[in-house]
Each structure stands twice: as structure tokens, then as C-alpha cells.
Amino acid sequence: MNCKLFRTFVTMKVVNILMTIFFLASCVTTHKGLVKTPDGGYIYYEERGKGDPMVLLHGHSLDCRMWDEQWKPFSKQFRVVRMDFRGYGQSSEQRENLQFCHVDDVITLMDSLHMQKAHVIGLSMGAFVAGDMLAMYTERLLTCTLASGGIRSSKGPGEPMDSLEKSQRDKEIANLKAKGVDKMKEEWTEQLMSTGGSMRERMRKPLTQMIKEWTAWQPLHKEVRLFYGKEAWAKLRERGVIDVPTLFIRGEHELKDKRFSPREAEYLQNSRIVIIPDCGHMLNMERPDEFNRSIFDFISSYQVH
């Protein structure tokens, strides 16, 4: 091989090596795993990216896939974890005789992954859980985002279901079985779709897939108290004003022209409200660009480290 060919060969090898290094450095892999809970259950989670921890909490009848359009964008700046609540997705099922709360599972997951604090983002049912966390585990939050939900006003685990409530649930379950689970799922899908705006059809396929694969355990059983609810409100009042930066985010159509004034804001030193126009309940799936931008702007404005 002459000198010119040799230099060309070496140059090409170096370029290939550099391109390989660049490609590997730019790749962000997803880690998947299971975390055991103290009562024998397990939580499925996925993790991606580096930076400040961020935890994504999904809505009822869905699973961690509802965050698909936040997954890669957020992981470019944060260490993002998305999980399936127990009774959903690939996590273990619920039991009628086992009392636990979803927010405690979030803490178990964070402890297992050595996350002392995190940016927590919850939507709908996920916002109920994030709201519980705001009150019960304030010290574990960098920021809190409550999308299409907040702290519930329902009974907490300290008030188990009484005989009257159990009897009412038995009737509801019987009626659902008579209607048929598939019919219920169709109606529920359309209910979620109905609040949306002009972009709502973009989310029909993923919503339909997740709801179709959902076991529907919850409407077919007598659930324990999975949210702290009234107990969280009591804890928040006890704490007084807290300094966790909190974002309340809603879709314009879901508000139906009503003034939005979240009660939680009374106890927050730093809070912000964002209303996404032409959008409904599932705003992260219907308007992902606007949703993502709102999250990035909110977190960066506080420069939380």
C-alpha cells in the first residue's frame, strides 16, 4: 500500500471511530425494571436520561405510555422515570383487602432509585397522586405539576369503606357487568375524547389501545382508599404556606369558561397557572408541544437544583 492510500485508509478509520463515539454518546437508552413494595407488590418503571430527577404519573385506565410524547424531549434535560401505578400496565394488581396509597408507592420507587427529590408531574389521577405528594411528602419535591387534577376531597385511608358504601359499590359493579366491560371502555374513551379541541383525533389511537389493554380491575372491585384526599388537605393546612414551586395546568375546553382558582394555591408560596387553548383533559397527548414547552418554561424559571 502506498503512502497516499495508507493516509486515506487511516483517515477513514479515524473518521469512523469518531462517528461511532459520537453516535454512542448521543444515544440515550431506556432502562426498564420492577421495584418491590413492602407489602409484596411490585411497580413497573422505565428510566431515561440524566440530570435532575423527574417522575411522570399517569391517569386512570392508562399507563406510562401516555407520556410517549414527553419521554424523549424531557430526557434530554432530566433523569426521567415513568411508572405504572399498581393495578395498571405492567405493575402488580390491586387487592380489595390490601390498603396502600399510590403516593407511598411513588416514594418507594424514588427511594429504590436513590432519588431524594424530583420534579413530579401528574395528570388526572396522576395529579391526585402528585397532590397527595405535595401535602404528605413536601420535602421530596423539587417542583410539582398538577395537570387536569389536584388534591382530592374524598375520604382517605383513615376512613375505610363502611357497609353502606360497600352495598352501593356492589350495585354499581353488578350494573357494570350487565352493561359489559367493553361497552364501558368505549364510553370512557369517548368521554376522554369529548373534552378535546381541534387536535383531539391525534390521541384517539393511543388512548384506545391503552384502555383496551387495561384490565378494568378498578370499576369491577371495591377499591381501598388509594389517595390521602381529606387527610392530605389536613396535612397541607397544618404545614401552612410551603415553598414548592407548583404549576397548575388545564385545557381550555375542560374549564368551560369557568374561572380557574385552585384551592391548593392558598398554601403555596410559588405557584403558576397555565391554560392551554383549544385543548381538553388529556392535554399532554392532545397538545404535546404546548404542554412540553409549559413544563420546560416553568421548571427553568425557578432554576431548581
Residue pairs with C-beta under 8 A, 6 or more apart in sequence:
1 9
28 48
28 49
28 72
28 75
28 76
29 48
30 46
30 47
30 48
31 46
31 47
31 48
32 44
32 45
32 46
32 47
33 44
33 45
33 46
33 47
34 42
34 43
34 44
34 45
35 42
35 43
35 45
35 108
35 109
35 112
35 113
36 42
37 43
37 86
37 92
37 100
37 105
37 108
38 108
39 98
39 100
41 86
41 91
41 92
41 98
41 100
41 105
42 91
42 92
43 83
43 84
43 85
43 86
43 91
43 92
43 105
43 108
43 109
44 64
44 83
44 84
44 89
44 90
44 91
45 64
45 81
45 82
45 83
45 84
45 109
45 113
46 64
46 81
46 82
46 83
47 79
47 80
47 81
47 113
48 71
48 72
48 75
48 79
48 80
49 74
49 75
49 76
49 77
49 78
49 79
49 80
50 78
50 79
51 77
51 78
51 79
52 78
52 79
52 118
52 119
52 142
52 304
52 305
53 78
53 79
53 81
53 110
53 113
53 115
53 117
53 118
53 119
53 142
54 74
54 78
54 79
54 80
54 81
54 118
54 119
54 120
54 121
55 80
55 81
55 82
55 83
55 106
55 109
55 110
55 115
55 118
55 119
55 120
55 121
56 64
56 67
56 70
56 74
56 80
56 81
56 82
56 83
56 121
56 122
56 126
57 83
57 85
57 106
57 120
57 121
57 122
57 123
57 125
57 126
57 127
57 129
57 130
58 64
58 66
58 67
58 82
58 83
58 84
58 85
58 88
58 89
58 123
58 125
58 126
59 66
59 123
59 124
59 125
59 126
59 148
59 282
60 124
60 125
60 218
61 88
61 185
61 188
61 210
61 211
61 214
61 216
61 218
62 88
62 207
62 210
62 211
62 214
63 84
63 88
63 89
63 90
63 210
63 213
63 214
64 82
64 83
64 84
64 89
65 89
65 206
65 210
66 123
66 206
66 210
66 282
66 284
66 285
67 82
67 284
68 206
69 284
69 285
69 288
69 292
70 80
70 121
70 284
70 288
70 291
70 292
70 295
71 80
71 82
73 292
74 80
74 292
74 295
77 296
78 119
79 115
81 109
81 113
81 115
81 118
83 91
83 105
83 106
83 109
84 90
84 91
85 91
85 102
85 105
85 125
85 129
86 92
86 93
86 94
86 100
86 102
86 105
87 93
87 94
87 215
87 217
87 218
88 214
93 215
93 217
94 217
94 218
94 221
94 223
94 224
94 226
96 221
96 222
96 223
96 224
98 224
99 157
99 160
99 224
99 225
100 224
100 226
101 132
101 157
101 225
101 226
101 227
101 228
102 128
102 129
102 132
102 226
102 227
103 129
103 132
103 133
103 136
103 137
103 227
103 228
106 120
106 129
106 133
107 133
107 137
107 140
110 116
110 118
110 140
116 140
117 139
117 140
117 141
117 142
118 140
118 141
118 142
119 141
119 142
119 143
119 144
119 145
119 299
119 304
120 130
120 133
120 141
120 142
120 143
120 144
120 145
121 130
121 145
121 147
121 295
122 128
122 129
122 130
122 131
122 145
122 146
122 147
122 149
123 147
123 148
123 149
123 282
123 283
123 284
124 147
124 148
124 149
124 281
124 282
125 149
126 147
126 149
127 146
127 147
127 148
127 149
127 150
128 149
128 150
128 151
128 152
128 227
129 227
130 144
130 145
130 146
130 149
131 146
131 149
131 150
131 151
131 152
131 232
131 264
132 151
132 227
132 228
132 229
132 232
133 140
133 141
133 144
134 141
134 144
134 146
134 151
134 232
134 236
134 242
134 244
134 246
134 264
135 151
135 228
135 232
135 233
135 235
135 236
135 239
136 228
136 231
136 232
136 235
138 239
138 242
138 244
141 244
142 244
142 304
143 244
143 245
143 246
143 247
143 298
143 299
143 302
143 304
144 244
144 245
144 246
144 247
145 246
145 247
145 249
145 295
145 298
146 246
146 247
146 248
146 249
146 262
146 264
147 249
147 250
147 283
147 284
147 291
148 249
148 250
148 251
148 254
148 281
148 282
148 283
150 248
150 262
150 263
150 264
151 229
151 232
151 233
151 236
151 263
151 264
152 227
152 229
152 230
152 232
153 229
153 230
153 233
154 225
154 227
154 229
154 230
155 225
155 229
155 230
156 225
156 227
156 228
156 229
156 230
156 231
156 232
157 224
157 225
157 228
157 231
158 231
159 225
159 230
160 224
160 225
161 169
161 222
161 224
161 225
166 222
169 222
170 222
172 219
173 219
173 220
173 221
173 222
176 184
176 219
176 220
177 220
181 216
181 220
184 216
184 219
185 211
185 212
185 214
185 216
188 211
189 204
189 207
189 208
189 211
192 207
192 281
192 282
193 200
193 203
193 204
193 207
194 280
195 251
195 253
195 254
195 280
195 281
195 282
196 203
196 251
196 253
196 279
196 280
196 281
196 282
196 286
197 251
197 252
197 253
197 277
197 278
197 279
197 280
197 286
197 287
198 278
199 278
199 279
199 286
199 287
200 280
200 286
202 285
202 286
203 282
203 285
203 286
206 285
207 282
207 285
228 235
236 242
236 264
236 267
237 267
239 267
240 267
241 267
241 268
241 269
242 267
242 268
242 269
243 268
243 269
243 270
244 268
244 270
245 270
245 271
245 272
245 298
245 302
245 304
246 264
246 265
246 268
246 270
246 271
246 272
247 271
247 272
247 273
247 274
247 294
247 295
247 298
248 260
248 262
248 264
248 265
248 271
248 272
248 273
248 274
249 273
249 274
249 275
249 276
249 283
249 291
249 294
250 260
250 273
250 274
250 275
250 276
250 283
251 275
251 276
251 279
251 280
251 281
251 282
251 283
251 286
251 287
252 275
252 276
252 277
252 278
252 279
253 278
253 279
253 280
254 279
254 280
254 281
255 275
260 273
260 275
262 271
262 273
264 271
265 271
265 273
270 302
272 298
274 294
274 298
276 283
276 287
276 290
276 291
276 294
278 287
279 286
279 287
279 290
280 286
283 290
283 291
284 291
284 292
